[in-house]
């Protein structure tokens, strides 16, 4: 399983495009892979013949998992030779089955007797043994699905998940999260745990925004105007377009704007590359293109995981205010609330005026309060002076 992006950890083999026993050339389509961001066809880097597909279709596989055995064009091989090669690659180890001592708890005795026969030896992958120890799982209770019944890491994880589900089975419906949702959960938890967040907010007069939106072409939406304002504000305060890495601040040359997009599969953040070079019409067209690709799962690796700042707009769903989470390798995320009439003080009077809350979350390791205020001030000006 190849890594199709910096942060890819898992992939799903969708289709075999070359059958076993068939040859292929450099550049031929070999197989189709789905990860948490997109679906891609993988091309051959060498020529050869597919001896065996070794990984199941439709199952989540860690990056680096062996999914096929390929031989040189015209090479002769036997199924036994393929088996030996895979066994060496897997590094399968054997250990004797655990036989509980008489003084161990009775439920352990029952589980062992039910799940295995006397004297059977277990074939266990090294990583699976380590993980079983972490989860406190007796390997004799795990059914191996690997080659020749070997217990894999996935088998141990499944056993742990099953045991956890049993503990909670009487408390509600158990919904298994897909790859996209799990990846989002893992990354957000990591971001929240590792990045010291602080937020700053402004209530922005939206009169100019509405007037500009009414005067633009139908192809340009209110969201496009919000995105354009963010790009302009970043150009005015380029230090926010940065990332904190090991006591070093990396300030990016280009504004690669990530757009948060909610789909049926989960949350995606497709990237508009070099947004500072685009005119409003071009920016609107590119935002539409990448958001459509996110919904269709056709994003390329270059269109994900390369953002330098993120925009999240939930105003269209009636949300007034939010506190977003900064993405790893970025230092800021901009959140837009709903644009609607609110009491607004103007020239000593309180009037009804269209307005919206804008909140920016920052990584305090890279950005201090003053720089954050300068960026938010620049963004407010860009929004109000449309």
C-alpha positions in Angstrom: 0.0 0.0 0.0 1.7 3.2 -1.1 1.7 6.5 0.7 -0.3 8.9 -1.5 0.2 12.0 0.8 2.3 13.2 3.7 -0.4 12.2 6.3 -1.8 9.1 4.7 -1.7 6.1 7.1 -4.3 3.8 5.7 -5.8 2.9 2.3 -8.4 0.7 0.8 -7.7 -1.4 -2.3 -10.8 -0.9 -4.5 -10.0 -2.6 -7.8 -7.4 -4.8 -9.4 -6.8 -3.5 -12.9 -4.4 -6.3 -13.9 -5.3 -9.9 -13.3 -3.1 -12.5 -11.7 -0.8 -14.0 -14.4 -1.0 -11.0 -16.6 1.9 -8.8 -17.6 2.0 -5.0 -17.5 4.4 -2.2 -18.7 5.6 1.0 -17.1 2.8 3.5 -16.9 0.0 0.9 -17.0 -2.8 1.2 -14.5 -2.3 -1.5 -11.8 -4.9 -0.9 -9.1 -7.2 1.7 -7.6 -6.8 2.9 -4.0 -9.1 5.0 -1.8 -7.7 6.9 1.2 -9.3 9.4 3.6 -9.2 12.2 1.0 -9.6 10.8 -2.5 -9.6 7.8 -4.8 -6.6 7.3 -7.2 -5.4 4.9 -9.8 -1.8 3.7 -9.2 0.4 3.3 -12.2 3.2 0.8 -12.7 6.7 2.1 -12.0 8.4 -1.1 -13.5 7.3 -3.8 -15.9 6.4 -7.2 -14.8 3.8 -9.9 -14.2 1.3 -10.1 -11.3 2.0 -13.4 -9.5 -0.6 -12.9 -6.8 -2.8 -10.3 -5.3 -2.3 -10.7 -1.5 -4.6 -8.1 0.1 -8.4 -8.2 0.1 -10.5 -5.6 -1.7 -12.5 -3.2 0.4 -10.5 -3.5 3.6 -8.6 -0.7 5.3 -4.8 -1.5 5.1 -1.9 0.3 6.7 0.6 2.0 4.4 3.3 -0.4 3.7 1.1 -3.5 3.6 2.0 -6.0 0.9 -0.8 -6.0 -1.6 0.7 -8.0 -4.5 3.7 -10.1 -5.5 5.2 -9.2 -8.9 7.8 -11.1 -10.9 10.0 -10.0 -13.8 8.4 -10.5 -17.3 8.7 -14.1 -18.4 9.9 -15.4 -15.0 8.8 -18.8 -13.9 7.4 -19.3 -10.4 5.4 -21.7 -8.3 2.7 -21.0 -5.7 5.0 -22.4 -3.1 7.7 -19.9 -3.9 5.2 -17.1 -3.6 4.2 -18.5 -0.2 7.8 -18.6 1.0 8.4 -15.0 -0.1 5.3 -13.8 1.7 6.2 -15.6 4.9 9.7 -14.0 4.9 8.2 -10.6 4.2 5.7 -11.0 7.0 8.2 -12.1 9.5 5.7 -14.5 11.1 6.7 -15.9 14.5 5.3 -18.9 16.3 4.6 -19.2 20.0 3.0 -21.9 22.0 -0.6 -21.6 22.9 -1.2 -20.2 26.3 -2.3 -22.9 28.7 -3.8 -21.4 31.9 -2.6 -22.5 35.2 -5.0 -24.1 37.6 -5.0 -21.0 39.9 -6.0 -18.6 37.1 -9.5 -17.2 36.9 -12.1 -19.6 35.6 -13.2 -17.3 32.8 -9.7 -17.4 31.4 -9.9 -21.2 31.4 -13.3 -21.2 29.7 -12.1 -18.8 27.0 -9.1 -20.8 26.2 -10.9 -24.1 26.0 -13.6 -22.7 23.8 -11.3 -20.9 21.3 -8.5 -23.5 20.8 -7.5 -27.1 21.0 -4.9 -28.6 23.3 -1.3 -28.1 22.0 -2.2 -25.8 19.1 0.6 -23.3 18.2 -0.2 -19.7 17.4 1.3 -17.9 14.5 1.6 -14.2 15.5 2.9 -11.1 13.8 5.3 -9.2 16.0 3.2 -6.0 15.9 0.1 -8.0 16.8 1.8 -9.4 19.9 2.9 -6.0 21.1 -0.6 -4.5 20.6 -2.3 -7.5 22.3 -0.1 -6.8 25.3 -1.1 -3.1 25.3 -4.8 -4.1 25.2 -4.6 -7.0 27.6 -5.8 -9.5 25.0 -5.1 -13.2 25.4 -3.9 -14.2 21.9 -5.4 -17.7 22.3 -8.8 -16.0 22.0 -8.0 -14.2 18.7 -8.8 -15.8 15.4 -6.1 -15.2 12.8 -7.0 -14.1 9.3 -3.5 -13.8 7.9 -1.7 -16.4 5.8 -1.9 -19.9 7.3 -4.0 -18.5 10.1 -1.4 -16.1 11.5 -2.7 -13.4 13.8 -2.3 -9.9 12.4 -2.4 -6.5 13.9 -5.9 -6.0 12.4 -7.1 -9.2 14.1 -6.0 -7.9 17.5 -7.5 -4.4 16.9 -10.8 -6.1 15.8 -10.8 -8.2 19.0 -10.2 -5.2 21.1 -13.0 -3.2 19.4 -15.4 -6.2 19.8 -14.6 -6.4 23.5 -15.2 -2.7 23.9 -18.4 -2.9 22.0 -19.7 -5.6 24.3 -18.9 -3.4 27.3 -21.1 -0.7 25.8 -23.7 -2.7 23.9 -26.5 -1.9 26.2 -26.0 1.8 26.0 -27.0 2.7 22.5 -26.3 2.0 18.8 -22.8 1.1 17.8 -21.8 3.0 14.6 -18.5 2.0 13.1 -16.7 5.1 11.8 -15.3 5.0 8.3 -11.8 5.9 7.3 -12.5 9.6 6.7 -14.2 10.1 10.1 -11.5 8.2 12.0 -8.7 10.1 10.3 -10.5 13.4 11.1 -11.0 12.3 14.8 -7.3 11.3 15.2 -6.0 14.5 13.6 -8.3 16.8 15.5 -7.4 15.1 18.8 -3.7 15.5 18.0 -4.1 19.1 17.1 -6.1 20.0 20.2 -3.6 18.1 22.4 -0.4 19.5 20.9 -1.2 23.0 19.7 -1.7 25.8 22.3 -4.8 27.5 20.9 -6.0 31.0 21.4 -8.9 32.8 19.6 -9.8 36.3 18.6 -13.1 37.5 17.3 -14.8 40.6 15.7 -18.3 41.5 14.8 -18.1 42.7 11.2 -20.4 45.1 9.4 -21.6 43.2 6.4 -23.3 46.0 4.5 -20.5 46.2 1.9 -20.4 42.5 1.5 -24.1 42.2 0.7 -23.8 45.2 -1.8 -20.8 43.6 -3.5 -22.5 40.2 -3.6 -25.5 41.8 -5.3 -23.4 43.5 -7.9 -21.2 40.4 -8.9 -21.9 37.7 -11.4 -24.0 34.7 -10.4 -20.9 32.5 -10.4 -19.5 34.5 -7.5 -21.1 33.6 -4.1 -20.9 35.3 -0.7 -18.5 32.5 0.4 -16.2 33.4 -2.5 -16.1 37.0 -1.2 -15.2 35.8 2.3 -12.4 33.6 0.9 -11.1 36.4 -1.1 -11.0 38.7 2.0 -9.0 36.1 3.8 -6.4 35.8 1.0 -6.0 39.6 1.0 -5.6 39.8 4.7 -2.9 37.1 4.6 -1.0 39.0 2.0 -1.1 42.1 4.3 0.1 40.1 7.3 2.2 37.3 5.8 3.6 36.0 9.1 0.3 34.3 9.9 0.9 32.1 6.8 3.3 30.0 8.7 4.0 26.7 10.6 5.8 26.0 13.8 8.2 23.1 13.5 10.8 22.1 16.1 11.6 25.6 17.4 11.6 27.0 13.8 9.0 29.1 12.2 8.4 28.3 8.5 6.7 31.3 6.7 5.2 30.1 3.4 5.7 32.0 0.2 2.3 31.0 -1.2 -1.2 31.3 0.2 -2.5 27.7 -0.2 -6.0 28.1 1.1 -7.7 25.1 2.6 -11.5 25.2 2.4 -13.4 23.1 4.9 -16.0 21.0 3.0 -18.6 18.8 4.7 -19.6 15.8 2.6 -21.6 12.6 3.3 -18.2 10.8 3.7 -16.9 13.3 6.3 -14.9 16.5 6.4 -12.4 17.4 3.7 -10.2 20.4 3.3 -9.3 20.8 -0.4 -6.6 23.4 -1.2 -6.6 26.3 -3.6 -3.0 26.6 -4.5 -1.3 30.0 -4.8 -4.5 31.8 -4.1 -2.7 35.2 -3.8 -2.2 35.1 -7.6 -5.8 34.7 -8.5 -8.3 37.4 -9.4 -11.8 37.2 -7.8 -13.4 35.4 -10.7 -10.5 32.9 -10.9 -10.6 32.3 -7.2 -14.3 31.6 -7.2 -13.9 29.2 -10.1 -11.1 27.3 -8.3 -13.0 27.2 -5.0 -16.0 25.6 -6.9 -13.7 23.1 -8.7 -12.0 21.8 -5.5 -15.2 21.7 -3.4 -16.9 19.7 -6.2 -13.9 17.3 -6.3 -14.1 16.9 -2.6 -17.8 15.8 -2.9 -16.9 13.4 -5.8 -13.8 12.0 -4.0 -11.6 12.9 -7.0 -9.0 15.2 -5.3 -5.4 14.6 -6.1 -2.6 14.4 -3.4 -1.5 17.9 -4.4 -5.0 19.2 -3.6 -5.0 17.9 0.0 -2.7 18.2 3.0 -0.8 21.2 1.4 -2.8 24.1 3.0 -1.1 26.9 4.8 -4.3 28.4 6.3 -7.9 27.1 6.6 -11.3 28.8 6.1 -14.4 27.3 7.7 -17.8 28.8 6.9 -20.8 27.5 8.8 -22.8 30.7 8.5 -24.9 29.2 5.7 -26.2 26.7 8.3 -27.3 29.4 10.7 -24.3 29.2 13.1 -23.4 32.5 14.6 -20.2 31.8 16.4 -17.6 29.1 16.6 -14.1 28.2 18.0 -12.3 26.2 15.3 -9.3 23.9 15.7 -6.0 24.7 14.0 -4.7 22.1 11.6 -1.2 20.6 11.9 1.5 22.4 9.8 -0.7 25.6 9.9 -1.0 28.4 12.4 -4.4 29.8 11.8 -8.0 28.9 10.9 -10.7 31.4 10.1 -14.3 30.7 11.1 -17.2 32.7 9.6 -20.6 32.8 11.2 -24.0 33.7 9.7 -24.5 37.1 8.0 -27.8 38.5 9.3 -29.3 41.7 10.8 -28.2 42.5 14.4 -28.3 45.5 16.6 -25.3 47.7 15.5 -24.1 50.9 17.0 -23.5 53.6 14.4 -23.1 57.4 14.9 -24.5 57.2 18.4 -27.5 55.2 17.4 -28.4 51.5 17.6 -29.6 50.3 14.2 -30.4 47.0 12.5 -27.5 46.2 10.2 -26.3 43.0 8.5 -23.3 41.7 10.3 -21.3 38.5 11.0 -19.0 37.2 13.6 -15.5 36.3 12.5 -13.3 34.2 14.7 -9.7 33.2 14.1 -7.9 30.4 16.1 -4.1 30.6 16.2 -1.2 28.4 17.2 0.4 30.5 20.1 3.8 28.9 19.4 3.9 30.7 16.0 1.6 33.7 16.5 1.3 36.1 19.5 -1.8 38.1 20.4 -0.6 41.3 18.7 0.1 39.6 15.3 -3.3 37.8 15.6 -5.0 41.1 16.2 -3.2 42.7 13.2 -4.4 39.8 11.0 -8.0 40.0 12.3 -8.0 43.8 11.9 -6.8 43.5 8.3 -9.5 40.8 7.6 -12.2 43.0 9.2 -11.1 45.9 6.9 -11.1 43.8 3.8 -14.7 42.5 4.6 -16.1 45.9 5.4 -14.5 47.7 2.5 -15.8 45.5 -0.3 
